Protein backbone atom coordinates (compact mmCIF):
# COMPACT_ATOMS: atom_id res chain seq x y z
CA UNK A 1 0.00 0.00 0.00
CA UNK A 2 1.04 3.62 -0.60
CA UNK A 3 2.85 5.38 2.27
CA UNK A 4 1.11 8.53 3.63
CA UNK A 5 3.29 11.18 1.98
CA UNK A 6 3.10 9.56 -1.45
CA UNK A 7 -0.64 9.10 -0.96
CA UNK A 8 -1.16 12.81 -0.25
CA UNK A 9 0.92 13.80 -3.27
CA UNK A 10 -0.89 11.31 -5.48
CA UNK A 11 -4.28 12.68 -4.38
CA UNK A 12 -3.09 16.20 -5.12
CA UNK A 13 -2.06 15.12 -8.61
CA UNK A 14 -5.37 13.31 -9.14
CA UNK A 15 -7.52 16.27 -8.14
CA UNK A 16 -5.39 18.71 -10.17
CA UNK A 17 -5.84 16.47 -13.19
CA UNK A 18 -9.58 16.26 -12.50
CA UNK A 19 -9.96 20.04 -12.40
CA UNK A 20 -7.82 20.43 -15.54
CA UNK A 21 -10.25 18.09 -17.31
CA UNK A 22 -13.23 20.21 -16.20
CA UNK A 23 -11.61 23.52 -17.18
CA UNK A 24 -12.02 23.18 -21.03
CA UNK A 25 -15.79 22.95 -20.60
CA UNK A 26 -15.79 26.30 -18.80
CA UNK A 27 -13.90 27.80 -21.75
CA UNK A 28 -16.42 26.38 -24.22
CA UNK A 29 -19.40 27.54 -22.15
CA UNK A 30 -17.71 30.80 -21.15
CA UNK A 31 -18.90 30.05 -17.64
CA UNK A 32 -16.40 29.36 -14.87
CA UNK A 33 -19.25 28.70 -12.43
CA UNK A 34 -19.24 25.01 -13.36
CA UNK A 35 -16.22 24.62 -11.08
CA UNK A 36 -18.58 24.90 -8.10
CA UNK A 37 -20.51 21.84 -9.26
CA UNK A 38 -17.35 19.75 -9.42
CA UNK A 39 -16.01 21.02 -6.07
CA UNK A 40 -17.92 18.39 -4.07
CA UNK A 41 -17.09 15.65 -6.57
CA UNK A 42 -13.39 16.33 -6.06
CA UNK A 43 -13.74 15.24 -2.43
CA UNK A 44 -15.51 12.06 -3.51
CA UNK A 45 -12.66 11.21 -5.88
CA UNK A 46 -10.05 11.78 -3.18
CA UNK A 47 -12.02 9.71 -0.67
CA UNK A 48 -12.23 6.64 -2.90
CA UNK A 49 -8.72 6.98 -4.29
CA UNK A 50 -7.53 6.96 -0.68
CA UNK A 51 -9.76 3.98 0.05
CA UNK A 52 -8.14 1.96 -2.73
CA UNK A 53 -4.55 2.83 -1.84
CA UNK A 54 -4.57 2.45 1.95
CA UNK A 55 -4.77 -0.47 4.38
CA UNK A 56 -6.36 1.31 7.31
CA UNK A 57 -9.13 -0.17 9.46
CA UNK A 58 -11.75 -1.18 6.88
CA UNK A 59 -14.96 -0.18 8.74
CA UNK A 60 -13.50 3.29 9.37
CA UNK A 61 -12.43 3.59 5.74
CA UNK A 62 -15.91 2.66 4.54
CA UNK A 63 -17.47 5.07 7.02
CA UNK A 64 -15.34 8.03 5.92
CA UNK A 65 -15.63 7.31 2.19
CA UNK A 66 -19.40 6.90 2.45
CA UNK A 67 -19.91 10.10 4.46
CA UNK A 68 -17.73 12.04 2.02
CA UNK A 69 -19.65 10.65 -0.94
CA UNK A 70 -23.01 11.55 0.58
CA UNK A 71 -21.88 15.11 1.27
CA UNK A 72 -20.13 15.61 -2.08
CA UNK A 73 -22.93 14.23 -4.25
CA UNK A 74 -25.64 16.17 -2.43
CA UNK A 75 -23.69 19.41 -2.77
CA UNK A 76 -22.94 18.81 -6.46
CA UNK A 77 -26.58 18.06 -7.26
CA UNK A 78 -27.77 21.06 -5.27
CA UNK A 79 -25.42 23.48 -7.03
CA UNK A 80 -26.23 21.94 -10.41
CA UNK A 81 -29.99 22.38 -9.93
CA UNK A 82 -29.48 25.88 -8.55
CA UNK A 83 -27.41 26.97 -11.53
CA UNK A 84 -29.67 25.64 -14.29
CA UNK A 85 -30.58 28.45 -16.67
CA UNK A 86 -28.55 30.99 -14.68
CA UNK A 87 -25.73 33.25 -15.86
CA UNK A 88 -22.17 32.92 -14.63
CA UNK A 89 -21.79 33.56 -10.91
CA UNK A 90 -21.22 37.29 -10.17
CA UNK A 91 -17.88 36.48 -8.48
CA UNK A 92 -16.50 35.01 -11.68
CA UNK A 93 -18.10 37.66 -13.89
CA UNK A 94 -16.27 40.30 -11.88
CA UNK A 95 -12.97 38.47 -12.37
CA UNK A 96 -13.67 38.03 -16.08
CA UNK A 97 -14.31 41.76 -16.47
CA UNK A 98 -11.21 42.65 -14.48
CA UNK A 99 -8.78 40.32 -16.26
CA UNK A 100 -10.25 40.62 -19.75
CA UNK A 101 -9.45 38.48 -22.79
CA UNK A 102 -6.83 36.35 -21.04
CA UNK A 103 -9.31 35.15 -18.43
CA UNK A 104 -9.87 31.86 -20.27
CA UNK A 105 -6.30 30.74 -19.51
CA UNK A 106 -5.87 32.64 -16.24
CA UNK A 107 -8.91 30.85 -14.82
CA UNK A 108 -7.11 27.51 -15.17
CA UNK A 109 -4.74 28.60 -12.41
CA UNK A 110 -6.67 31.17 -10.36
CA UNK A 111 -9.95 29.22 -10.23
CA UNK A 112 -9.58 25.55 -11.14
CA UNK A 113 -6.03 25.04 -9.92
CA UNK A 114 -6.62 27.02 -6.74
CA UNK A 115 -9.81 25.14 -5.90
CA UNK A 116 -8.05 21.82 -6.49
CA UNK A 117 -5.37 22.73 -3.95
CA UNK A 118 -7.91 24.05 -1.43
CA UNK A 119 -10.13 20.98 -1.60
CA UNK A 120 -7.05 18.76 -1.29
CA UNK A 121 -6.06 20.52 1.94
CA UNK A 122 -9.60 20.42 3.31
CA UNK A 123 -9.83 16.70 2.48
CA UNK A 124 -6.73 15.83 4.53
CA UNK A 125 -8.97 14.57 7.34
CA UNK A 126 -10.59 12.18 4.85
CA UNK A 127 -7.18 10.95 3.74
CA UNK A 128 -5.55 10.63 7.16
CA UNK A 129 -8.47 8.82 8.80
CA UNK A 130 -8.17 6.02 6.22
CA UNK A 131 -4.39 5.70 6.41
CA UNK A 132 -3.76 4.16 9.81
CA UNK A 133 -4.89 0.67 10.82
CA UNK A 134 -5.05 1.35 14.57
CA UNK A 135 -7.19 1.22 16.55
CA UNK A 136 -8.74 -1.85 14.99
CA UNK A 137 -12.21 -0.91 16.17
CA UNK A 138 -14.53 2.06 16.04
CA UNK A 139 -13.90 4.24 19.09
CA UNK A 140 -15.51 7.22 20.77
CA UNK A 141 -13.89 9.73 18.39
CA UNK A 142 -15.54 7.93 15.47
CA UNK A 143 -18.98 8.11 17.06
CA UNK A 144 -18.57 11.73 18.16
CA UNK A 145 -17.30 12.71 14.72
CA UNK A 146 -20.20 10.98 12.98
CA UNK A 147 -22.70 12.69 15.32
CA UNK A 148 -21.27 16.13 14.52
CA UNK A 149 -21.13 15.24 10.81
CA UNK A 150 -24.81 14.23 10.81
CA UNK A 151 -25.78 17.45 12.57
CA UNK A 152 -23.79 19.50 10.07
CA UNK A 153 -25.05 17.61 7.03
CA UNK A 154 -28.65 17.97 8.19
CA UNK A 155 -28.22 21.67 8.90
CA UNK A 156 -26.67 22.30 5.48
CA UNK A 157 -29.18 20.22 3.52
CA UNK A 158 -32.26 21.59 5.30
CA UNK A 159 -31.03 25.19 5.00
CA UNK A 160 -30.34 24.77 1.28
CA UNK A 161 -33.78 23.24 0.75
CA UNK A 162 -35.52 26.02 2.66
CA UNK A 163 -33.72 28.72 0.68
CA UNK A 164 -34.45 26.96 -2.61
CA UNK A 165 -38.19 26.84 -1.84
CA UNK A 166 -38.14 30.48 -0.75
CA UNK A 167 -36.51 31.61 -4.01
CA UNK A 168 -38.86 29.44 -6.08
CA UNK A 169 -41.81 31.55 -4.87
CA UNK A 170 -41.94 34.62 -7.13
CA UNK A 171 -43.75 36.59 -4.40
CA UNK A 172 -40.53 36.49 -2.35
CA UNK A 173 -38.48 38.32 -4.97
CA UNK A 174 -36.45 41.07 -3.30
CA UNK A 175 -37.37 39.84 0.18
CA UNK A 176 -34.99 38.59 2.86
CA UNK A 177 -35.06 34.91 3.79
CA UNK A 178 -35.54 34.85 7.56
CA UNK A 179 -37.60 31.71 8.13
CA UNK A 180 -36.81 28.25 9.41
CA UNK A 181 -33.10 27.81 10.16
CA UNK A 182 -32.49 31.21 8.57
CA UNK A 183 -34.24 32.83 11.53
CA UNK A 184 -31.38 31.71 13.78
CA UNK A 185 -28.38 32.17 11.48
CA UNK A 186 -27.86 34.30 8.40
CA UNK A 187 -25.85 31.45 6.87
CA UNK A 188 -27.03 28.15 8.37
CA UNK A 189 -25.87 26.24 5.30
CA UNK A 190 -22.30 27.47 5.78
CA UNK A 191 -22.47 26.64 9.49
CA UNK A 192 -23.61 23.12 8.59
CA UNK A 193 -20.79 22.67 6.07
CA UNK A 194 -18.25 23.75 8.68
CA UNK A 195 -19.64 21.19 11.14
CA UNK A 196 -19.34 18.45 8.52
CA UNK A 197 -15.59 19.01 8.35
CA UNK A 198 -15.11 19.36 12.08
CA UNK A 199 -16.85 16.00 12.36
CA UNK A 200 -14.48 14.51 9.79
CA UNK A 201 -11.53 15.92 11.70
CA UNK A 202 -12.67 14.30 14.95
CA UNK A 203 -12.93 10.93 13.18
CA UNK A 204 -9.30 11.32 12.12
CA UNK A 205 -8.26 11.81 15.79
CA UNK A 206 -8.05 8.09 16.50
CA UNK A 207 -4.35 8.78 17.01
CA UNK A 208 -3.00 11.95 18.67
CA UNK A 209 -0.35 12.40 15.96
CA UNK A 210 -3.18 13.27 13.57
CA UNK A 211 -3.95 16.50 15.43
CA UNK A 212 -2.17 18.52 12.72
CA UNK A 213 -5.11 17.70 10.45
CA UNK A 214 -7.00 20.48 12.23
CA UNK A 215 -5.86 22.52 9.22
CA UNK A 216 -8.70 20.81 7.32
CA UNK A 217 -11.75 22.15 9.23
CA UNK A 218 -9.92 25.37 10.13
CA UNK A 219 -9.37 26.20 6.46
CA UNK A 220 -12.95 25.54 5.32
CA UNK A 221 -14.31 27.51 8.29
CA UNK A 222 -12.03 30.44 7.47
CA UNK A 223 -13.04 30.36 3.79
CA UNK A 224 -16.73 30.26 4.66
CA UNK A 225 -16.45 33.11 7.16
CA UNK A 226 -13.90 35.44 5.62
CA UNK A 227 -13.32 34.69 1.93
CA UNK A 228 -15.90 33.13 -0.39
CA UNK A 229 -18.76 32.80 2.07
CA UNK A 230 -20.27 35.21 4.58
CA UNK A 231 -18.10 38.28 3.90
CA UNK A 232 -18.30 38.19 0.10
CA UNK A 233 -21.98 37.28 -0.08
CA UNK A 234 -23.16 39.83 2.45
CA UNK A 235 -21.30 42.66 0.74
CA UNK A 236 -23.45 42.10 -2.34
CA UNK A 237 -26.71 41.54 -0.46
CA UNK A 238 -26.43 44.67 1.67
CA UNK A 239 -25.91 46.75 -1.46
CA UNK A 240 -29.02 45.37 -3.19
CA UNK A 241 -31.44 44.74 -0.30
CA UNK A 242 -31.80 47.57 2.24
CA UNK A 243 -33.95 45.43 4.57
CA UNK A 244 -31.06 43.02 4.98
CA UNK A 245 -29.41 45.46 7.40
CA UNK A 246 -32.26 44.92 9.89
CA UNK A 247 -31.83 41.16 9.49
CA UNK A 248 -28.11 41.53 10.22
CA UNK A 249 -28.78 43.46 13.43
CA UNK A 250 -31.03 40.81 14.93
CA UNK A 251 -29.56 37.55 13.58
CA UNK A 252 -26.18 35.90 14.13
CA UNK A 253 -24.04 35.65 10.99
CA UNK A 254 -22.81 32.07 11.46
CA UNK A 255 -23.48 30.31 14.75
CA UNK A 256 -27.22 29.71 15.22
CA UNK A 257 -28.88 31.52 18.11
CA UNK A 258 -32.21 33.05 18.95
CA UNK A 259 -32.78 36.34 17.10
CA UNK A 260 -32.92 39.51 19.15
CA UNK A 261 -36.44 40.28 18.01
CA UNK A 262 -39.12 39.60 15.38
CA UNK A 263 -38.70 35.85 14.89
CA UNK A 264 -40.45 34.83 11.65
CA UNK A 265 -41.08 31.11 11.25
C-alpha positions in Angstrom: 0.0 0.0 0.0 1.0 3.6 -0.6 2.8 5.4 2.3 1.1 8.5 3.6 3.3 11.2 2.0 3.1 9.6 -1.5 -0.6 9.1 -1.0 -1.2 12.8 -0.2 0.9 13.8 -3.3 -0.9 11.3 -5.5 -4.3 12.7 -4.4 -3.1 16.2 -5.1 -2.1 15.1 -8.6 -5.4 13.3 -9.1 -7.5 16.3 -8.1 -5.4 18.7 -10.2 -5.8 16.5 -13.2 -9.6 16.3 -12.5 -10.0 20.0 -12.4 -7.8 20.4 -15.5 -10.3 18.1 -17.3 -13.2 20.2 -16.2 -11.6 23.5 -17.2 -12.0 23.2 -21.0 -15.8 23.0 -20.6 -15.8 26.3 -18.8 -13.9 27.8 -21.8 -16.4 26.4 -24.2 -19.4 27.5 -22.1 -17.7 30.8 -21.2 -18.9 30.1 -17.6 -16.4 29.4 -14.9 -19.3 28.7 -12.4 -19.2 25.0 -13.4 -16.2 24.6 -11.1 -18.6 24.9 -8.1 -20.5 21.8 -9.3 -17.3 19.8 -9.4 -16.0 21.0 -6.1 -17.9 18.4 -4.1 -17.1 15.7 -6.6 -13.4 16.3 -6.1 -13.7 15.2 -2.4 -15.5 12.1 -3.5 -12.7 11.2 -5.9 -10.0 11.8 -3.2 -12.0 9.7 -0.7 -12.2 6.6 -2.9 -8.7 7.0 -4.3 -7.5 7.0 -0.7 -9.8 4.0 0.1 -8.1 2.0 -2.7 -4.6 2.8 -1.8 -4.6 2.4 2.0 -4.8 -0.5 4.4 -6.4 1.3 7.3 -9.1 -0.2 9.5 -11.8 -1.2 6.9 -15.0 -0.2 8.7 -13.5 3.3 9.4 -12.4 3.6 5.7 -15.9 2.7 4.5 -17.5 5.1 7.0 -15.3 8.0 5.9 -15.6 7.3 2.2 -19.4 6.9 2.4 -19.9 10.1 4.5 -17.7 12.0 2.0 -19.6 10.7 -0.9 -23.0 11.5 0.6 -21.9 15.1 1.3 -20.1 15.6 -2.1 -22.9 14.2 -4.3 -25.6 16.2 -2.4 -23.7 19.4 -2.8 -22.9 18.8 -6.5 -26.6 18.1 -7.3 -27.8 21.1 -5.3 -25.4 23.5 -7.0 -26.2 21.9 -10.4 -30.0 22.4 -9.9 -29.5 25.9 -8.6 -27.4 27.0 -11.5 -29.7 25.6 -14.3 -30.6 28.5 -16.7 -28.5 31.0 -14.7 -25.7 33.3 -15.9 -22.2 32.9 -14.6 -21.8 33.6 -10.9 -21.2 37.3 -10.2 -17.9 36.5 -8.5 -16.5 35.0 -11.7 -18.1 37.7 -13.9 -16.3 40.3 -11.9 -13.0 38.5 -12.4 -13.7 38.0 -16.1 -14.3 41.8 -16.5 -11.2 42.7 -14.5 -8.8 40.3 -16.3 -10.2 40.6 -19.7 -9.5 38.5 -22.8 -6.8 36.3 -21.0 -9.3 35.1 -18.4 -9.9 31.9 -20.3 -6.3 30.7 -19.5 -5.9 32.6 -16.2 -8.9 30.8 -14.8 -7.1 27.5 -15.2 -4.7 28.6 -12.4 -6.7 31.2 -10.4 -10.0 29.2 -10.2 -9.6 25.5 -11.1 -6.0 25.0 -9.9 -6.6 27.0 -6.7 -9.8 25.1 -5.9 -8.0 21.8 -6.5 -5.4 22.7 -3.9 -7.9 24.0 -1.4 -10.1 21.0 -1.6 -7.1 18.8 -1.3 -6.1 20.5 1.9 -9.6 20.4 3.3 -9.8 16.7 2.5 -6.7 15.8 4.5 -9.0 14.6 7.3 -10.6 12.2 4.9 -7.2 11.0 3.7 -5.6 10.6 7.2 -8.5 8.8 8.8 -8.2 6.0 6.2 -4.4 5.7 6.4 -3.8 4.2 9.8 -4.9 0.7 10.8 -5.0 1.4 14.6 -7.2 1.2 16.6 -8.7 -1.9 15.0 -12.2 -0.9 16.2 -14.5 2.1 16.0 -13.9 4.2 19.1 -15.5 7.2 20.8 -13.9 9.7 18.4 -15.5 7.9 15.5 -19.0 8.1 17.1 -18.6 11.7 18.2 -17.3 12.7 14.7 -20.2 11.0 13.0 -22.7 12.7 15.3 -21.3 16.1 14.5 -21.1 15.2 10.8 -24.8 14.2 10.8 -25.8 17.5 12.6 -23.8 19.5 10.1 -25.1 17.6 7.0 -28.7 18.0 8.2 -28.2 21.7 8.9 -26.7 22.3 5.5 -29.2 20.2 3.5 -32.3 21.6 5.3 -31.0 25.2 5.0 -30.3 24.8 1.3 -33.8 23.2 0.8 -35.5 26.0 2.7 -33.7 28.7 0.7 -34.4 27.0 -2.6 -38.2 26.8 -1.8 -38.1 30.5 -0.8 -36.5 31.6 -4.0 -38.9 29.4 -6.1 -41.8 31.5 -4.9 -41.9 34.6 -7.1 -43.8 36.6 -4.4 -40.5 36.5 -2.4 -38.5 38.3 -5.0 -36.5 41.1 -3.3 -37.4 39.8 0.2 -35.0 38.6 2.9 -35.1 34.9 3.8 -35.5 34.8 7.6 -37.6 31.7 8.1 -36.8 28.3 9.4 -33.1 27.8 10.2 -32.5 31.2 8.6 -34.2 32.8 11.5 -31.4 31.7 13.8 -28.4 32.2 11.5 -27.9 34.3 8.4 -25.9 31.5 6.9 -27.0 28.2 8.4 -25.9 26.2 5.3 -22.3 27.5 5.8 -22.5 26.6 9.5 -23.6 23.1 8.6 -20.8 22.7 6.1 -18.3 23.7 8.7 -19.6 21.2 11.1 -19.3 18.4 8.5 -15.6 19.0 8.3 -15.1 19.4 12.1 -16.8 16.0 12.4 -14.5 14.5 9.8 -11.5 15.9 11.7 -12.7 14.3 15.0 -12.9 10.9 13.2 -9.3 11.3 12.1 -8.3 11.8 15.8 -8.1 8.1 16.5 -4.3 8.8 17.0 -3.0 12.0 18.7 -0.3 12.4 16.0 -3.2 13.3 13.6 -3.9 16.5 15.4 -2.2 18.5 12.7 -5.1 17.7 10.4 -7.0 20.5 12.2 -5.9 22.5 9.2 -8.7 20.8 7.3 -11.7 22.2 9.2 -9.9 25.4 10.1 -9.4 26.2 6.5 -12.9 25.5 5.3 -14.3 27.5 8.3 -12.0 30.4 7.5 -13.0 30.4 3.8 -16.7 30.3 4.7 -16.5 33.1 7.2 -13.9 35.4 5.6 -13.3 34.7 1.9 -15.9 33.1 -0.4 -18.8 32.8 2.1 -20.3 35.2 4.6 -18.1 38.3 3.9 -18.3 38.2 0.1 -22.0 37.3 -0.1 -23.2 39.8 2.4 -21.3 42.7 0.7 -23.5 42.1 -2.3 -26.7 41.5 -0.5 -26.4 44.7 1.7 -25.9 46.7 -1.5 -29.0 45.4 -3.2 -31.4 44.7 -0.3 -31.8 47.6 2.2 -33.9 45.4 4.6 -31.1 43.0 5.0 -29.4 45.5 7.4 -32.3 44.9 9.9 -31.8 41.2 9.5 -28.1 41.5 10.2 -28.8 43.5 13.4 -31.0 40.8 14.9 -29.6 37.5 13.6 -26.2 35.9 14.1 -24.0 35.7 11.0 -22.8 32.1 11.5 -23.5 30.3 14.8 -27.2 29.7 15.2 -28.9 31.5 18.1 -32.2 33.1 19.0 -32.8 36.3 17.1 -32.9 39.5 19.2 -36.4 40.3 18.0 -39.1 39.6 15.4 -38.7 35.9 14.9 -40.5 34.8 11.7 -41.1 31.1 11.3 
